[in-house]
Amino acid sequence: METENEFLSDLEARKRNRKVLITDIAIQKVPYIKYKEIPEEHYDNLYELAKYVLQLSKDKNDSNEVAVVYSLDFDNLVKNNMEYMGVSKPI
């Protein structure tokens, strides 16, 4: 079994002077995090969102950075048709 340091080193770039492509293996290794100040019922959503953002970056944005905002009040935003998602490339 991998140690935590070995696991994290697989997710990190080994060389910072070149672009590191996101791999399916890195996406599969996203850790499940228990946040101190976020209600536990959001953990699963945040875990799936973290994997989704990496997949989105890999598939649609050439492994470039992608930013996402998650609202703890997401259910109310959806009910009021206020959800939005967009993807753009850097200029």
Buried (B, 14 or more C-beta within 10 A) or exposed (E): EEEEEEEEEEBEEEEEEEEEEBBEEBBEBBEEEEEEEBEEEBBEEBBEBBBBBBBBBBEEBEBEEBEEEEEEEEEEEEEEEEEEEEEEEEE
